[in-house]
Amino acid sequence: MTKQRFYVTTAIPYVNGRPHLGFALEIVQADALARHWRRRGAPVRFLTGTDDNSLKNVQAAEAEGVPLRDLVDRNAAAYAALRDPLGLSFDDFIRTSSDPRHRAGVERLWRACQASGDLYRKLYQGLYCVGCEQFYAPAELQDGRCPEHGTEPQLVTEENWFFRLSRYRERLAELIESGTLRIEPASRRNEVLGFIAGGLEDFSVSRSVTRSRGWGIGVPGDPDQVIYVWFDALANYLTALGYGTDAPAYHQWWASGDRRVHVIGKGILRFQSIRENYQSTEDRQVRTGNSSTVLRPVATSMKSTAGAISARTAAVCARPSAGTSGGRSSARRRSSRCTVASRMPMLATSSRRSIASPK
């Protein structure tokens, strides 16, 4: 009998600072899953990498007084170097600012969205948190401040490209309710379904070249705009497989793949489950049978995973200083607080692809 193929991925962190324990937890947990399935004889591809094209990275370089490329290269190398001290077995490591596979794939995805009528330009004003790299509605703030960072968001007015997410509300709900897109544990699944039921608004998928300092992947055919970092970064699960050139690996692990398991922290569950899934739709591939995606916000305590990481982690993953923590933020991009031991049986016997996030 042919073994099912497993495509295991993690969130990719910003590189505005060095790695810390939160990301180490997430990647060790994903590594445990990859090793588990390999030992069962299944073909496995394990992907991780870094999210280089963020305004946070630009600001970190400015604050440090070093060239942006130097800071990004230095910190990305620190993430890649976790392989040996943490004993990681990832098969591929993608960097969104320098890997030629990524730019080609993001540009192809953008054109696919444009061809389907999902993109349009709009003048917009909103409250933007650079730390989260997202706009907030006034009602989402706490005393006028970002609920994640405690900072006052910037009032931004500019004309950007928007994605018609509103047209996919019913489709997304159907995918989750049917189990085609499986989110575990159930509490996180219910959270996302509740969010969708409240209505999905179109969202900005580009930034002005001026505000982004020209850093990132340019919008095809629009020299004044740079593709929004979340749209750019979430494409890495496709681009690392050669989506941009229609490579065989893309068909093997994605278009015709069996199980895709994505291990993430609970802070970015909404982004990953909703915006990543519309990108899966926009790749224009039809998947049937057991082909599905599972989002596993994995729930693990720090104590239960500490033994798997070893004392050497403390030296490798430096504690971030204020304002320079690596990744989207300690909660948003890095902390996947999950107990691998308690989740392993469920992950091992699941017949679907998954994304995991904490309780």
C-alpha positions in Angstrom: 0.0 0.0 0.0 1.3 3.4 -0.9 2.2 5.5 2.1 0.6 8.9 2.5 2.8 11.9 2.0 3.2 14.5 4.8 4.1 18.1 4.2 5.0 19.6 7.6 5.5 23.4 7.9 5.9 26.0 10.6 5.2 29.7 10.7 8.1 31.7 9.5 9.4 34.4 11.9 10.4 38.0 11.3 14.2 38.5 11.5 14.2 41.9 13.3 15.9 40.1 16.2 17.7 36.8 17.0 15.7 33.6 17.8 14.3 33.0 21.2 12.7 30.2 23.1 9.2 30.7 21.7 10.3 29.8 18.1 12.5 27.0 19.4 9.4 25.4 21.0 7.4 25.7 17.7 10.0 24.2 15.5 11.0 21.4 17.8 7.3 20.4 18.0 7.1 20.4 14.2 10.3 18.4 14.0 8.9 15.8 16.4 5.9 15.3 14.0 8.2 15.0 11.0 10.4 12.4 12.7 7.4 10.5 13.9 5.9 10.1 10.4 9.3 9.2 8.9 9.7 6.4 11.5 6.3 5.1 10.3 7.7 4.9 6.8 5.8 7.8 5.3 7.4 10.2 2.8 7.9 13.6 4.6 8.9 17.1 3.6 9.5 19.5 6.4 9.8 23.2 5.6 10.7 26.2 7.7 12.4 29.5 7.0 12.3 33.3 7.7 10.0 36.2 6.9 12.4 38.8 5.7 10.2 41.4 4.0 8.7 43.2 7.0 8.6 46.9 8.0 9.7 45.7 11.5 12.9 44.5 10.0 13.4 47.9 8.3 12.9 49.7 11.6 15.2 47.3 13.5 18.0 48.0 11.0 17.4 51.8 11.3 17.4 51.6 15.1 20.7 49.6 15.1 22.3 51.8 12.5 23.2 49.0 10.1 22.4 48.3 6.5 19.0 46.5 6.2 20.4 43.7 4.1 23.2 43.0 6.7 20.7 42.8 9.5 18.3 40.5 7.7 21.1 38.2 6.5 22.7 38.0 9.9 19.5 37.2 11.8 18.2 34.8 9.2 21.5 32.9 9.4 20.9 32.6 13.2 17.6 30.9 12.6 19.0 28.5 10.0 21.8 27.7 12.4 19.3 26.3 14.9 19.5 23.0 13.0 22.6 21.6 14.8 22.1 22.7 18.4 18.4 21.7 18.4 18.9 18.6 16.3 16.4 19.7 13.6 15.6 17.6 10.5 14.0 20.2 8.2 14.4 19.4 4.5 14.1 22.9 3.3 14.7 26.4 4.6 13.2 29.3 2.6 14.1 33.0 2.9 11.5 35.4 1.5 13.9 38.2 0.6 16.6 36.2 -1.3 15.2 32.8 -2.5 14.4 33.1 -6.2 11.7 30.5 -5.8 9.8 32.8 -3.5 9.6 36.0 -5.7 8.5 34.0 -8.7 5.8 32.2 -6.8 4.4 35.4 -5.1 4.2 37.1 -8.4 2.4 34.2 -10.0 0.0 34.1 -7.0 -0.7 37.8 -7.3 -1.5 37.5 -11.0 -3.8 34.6 -10.4 -5.7 36.7 -7.8 -5.8 39.6 -10.3 -7.0 37.4 -13.1 -9.9 36.1 -11.0 -11.1 39.6 -10.2 -10.1 39.4 -6.5 -7.9 42.5 -6.5 -8.9 46.2 -6.7 -7.4 49.5 -5.7 -8.9 51.6 -2.9 -8.1 54.7 -0.9 -8.0 53.7 2.7 -7.4 55.2 6.1 -6.9 53.0 9.2 -5.0 52.4 12.4 -1.9 50.4 11.7 0.3 48.5 14.2 3.8 47.9 12.8 4.5 45.3 15.5 1.6 43.2 14.3 1.9 44.4 10.7 -1.9 44.8 10.5 -4.7 47.4 10.7 -7.0 47.5 13.7 -10.6 48.7 14.0 -11.0 51.2 16.9 -13.2 48.7 18.7 -10.3 46.2 18.7 -8.0 48.5 20.6 -7.6 48.6 24.4 -7.7 52.2 25.6 -6.6 53.2 22.1 -3.6 50.9 22.1 -2.7 47.7 20.3 -3.9 44.8 22.5 -0.7 42.9 21.6 2.0 45.5 22.1 0.4 48.2 24.2 1.5 50.8 21.6 -0.6 53.5 19.9 -1.2 52.5 16.2 -0.3 54.8 13.4 -3.0 56.6 11.5 -2.3 55.6 7.9 -3.9 57.0 4.8 -2.9 55.6 1.4 -4.3 54.0 -1.8 -3.5 50.3 -1.8 -4.6 47.1 -3.5 -7.3 45.1 -1.7 -8.3 41.5 -1.8 -12.0 40.5 -2.0 -12.0 38.3 1.1 -15.7 39.0 1.6 -16.6 36.8 -1.4 -15.1 33.7 0.3 -16.9 33.7 3.6 -19.3 30.9 2.8 -16.6 28.9 1.1 -14.2 29.2 4.0 -16.9 28.2 6.5 -17.7 25.2 4.4 -14.1 24.0 4.2 -13.7 24.2 8.0 -17.1 22.7 8.8 -16.6 19.8 6.4 -13.1 19.0 7.8 -11.3 19.7 4.5 -9.5 22.4 6.5 -9.2 21.0 9.9 -8.3 23.2 12.9 -7.3 21.5 16.1 -8.0 21.7 19.0 -11.8 22.2 18.6 -11.8 25.4 20.7 -9.6 27.1 18.0 -11.8 25.7 15.2 -14.8 27.3 16.9 -13.0 30.5 17.3 -12.3 30.8 13.6 -15.8 29.8 12.6 -17.1 32.5 15.0 -14.8 35.0 13.4 -16.0 34.1 9.9 -19.7 34.1 11.0 -19.2 37.7 12.1 -18.4 38.7 8.5 -15.2 39.0 6.5 -14.0 42.3 5.2 -11.8 42.9 2.2 -8.3 43.7 3.3 -5.2 45.6 2.0 -2.6 43.4 0.3 -0.1 46.1 -0.6 1.7 49.0 0.9 3.2 52.2 -0.7 6.8 52.0 -1.7 7.4 55.1 0.5 6.0 53.6 3.7 7.7 50.2 3.1 11.0 52.0 2.3 10.9 50.0 -0.9 11.7 46.8 1.0 9.8 43.7 -0.2 8.4 42.3 -3.4 6.9 44.8 -5.8 3.4 44.6 -7.0 3.5 43.3 -10.6 2.7 46.2 -13.0 2.5 48.8 -10.2 5.9 50.3 -9.3 4.4 52.5 -6.5 3.3 49.5 -4.4 5.0 46.6 -2.5 3.1 43.4 -1.7 1.9 43.3 1.9 4.2 41.1 4.1 1.4 38.7 5.2 0.3 38.0 1.6 4.0 37.6 0.7 5.0 35.4 3.6 2.0 33.0 3.6 2.8 32.1 0.0 6.0 30.5 1.2 4.3 27.1 1.6 3.6 27.1 -2.1 6.7 28.9 -3.4 9.2 26.6 -1.6 7.7 23.8 -3.6 8.4 25.6 -6.9 4.9 27.0 -7.5 6.3 29.9 -9.4 7.7 27.6 -12.1 5.2 24.8 -11.7 7.9 22.5 -10.5 7.3 18.7 -9.9 7.6 19.2 -6.1 4.6 21.5 -6.1 2.4 18.8 -7.6 3.9 16.1 -5.5 3.4 17.8 -2.1 0.6 20.3 -2.7 -1.6 19.9 -5.7 -1.6 16.1 -5.5 -0.4 15.8 -1.9 -2.0 13.7 0.8 -1.6 15.6 4.1 -0.4 19.1 4.9 0.2 19.8 8.6 0.9 23.3 9.7 2.1 24.0 13.3 1.6 27.5 14.5 1.1 29.7 17.5 -2.4 30.6 18.5 -1.8 34.4 18.1 -1.7 34.1 14.3 -4.5 31.5 13.8 -6.9 33.9 12.1 -4.3 35.0 9.6 -3.1 31.4 8.8 -6.5 29.7 8.6 -8.3 32.3 6.6 -5.7 34.1 4.5 -3.6 31.1 3.8 -6.6 29.2 2.7 -7.7 31.8 0.2 -4.2 31.5 -1.3 -4.7 27.8 -1.5 -7.9 28.5 -3.5 -6.1 31.0 -5.7 -3.5 28.5 -6.8 -6.2 27.2 -9.1 -5.6 23.5 -8.3 -8.6 21.3 -7.6 -8.0 18.8 -4.8 -10.3 15.8 -4.1 -10.5 12.7 -1.9 -8.4 12.8 1.2 -6.4 15.8 0.1 -7.1 18.4 2.8 -5.3 20.9 5.1 -5.2 20.7 8.8 -4.3 23.8 10.9 -3.0 22.6 14.2 -2.7 25.4 16.8 -0.8 22.9 19.1 -1.3 23.3 22.8 1.9 22.7 24.8 3.3 24.0 28.1 6.8 25.3 28.4 7.7 22.7 31.0 6.5 19.7 29.1 8.7 20.6 26.1 11.8 21.9 27.8 13.4 18.5 28.0 13.1 18.0 24.3 15.0 21.2 23.6 17.8 20.8 26.1 19.8 23.4 28.0 21.7 24.5 25.0 18.7 26.3 23.7 19.2 29.1 26.2 22.6 29.9 24.7 21.4 29.7 21.1 18.1 31.5 21.5 18.9 34.8 23.2 16.3 36.5 25.2 15.1 39.5 23.1 15.6 43.0 24.2 12.7 45.4 24.3 11.6 46.4 20.8 13.9 44.0 19.1 12.3 40.6 19.7 12.6 38.3 16.6 9.5 37.1 14.8 6.1 38.8 14.4 6.0 39.1 18.2 6.4 36.8 21.2 2.8 35.8 20.9 1.9 36.4 17.3 4.7 34.8 15.3 6.6 32.6 17.7 4.8 31.0 20.6 3.3 27.7 19.7 2.6 26.5 23.3 1.8 22.9 22.8 2.3 19.6 24.5 3.8 17.4 21.8 3.4 14.2 23.9 -0.3 14.8 24.5 -1.0 15.7 20.8 1.1 13.0 19.1 -1.6 10.3 19.1 -4.1 12.6 17.5 -1.6 13.9 15.0 -0.4 10.4 14.1 -3.9 9.0 13.5 -5.4 11.9 11.8 -6.5 11.2 8.2 -6.4 14.8 7.2 -3.9 17.7 6.9 -3.8 20.0 9.8 -2.8 23.2 11.4 -2.1 23.2 15.1 -2.4 26.0 17.7 -2.5 26.3 21.4 -5.6 25.9 23.6 
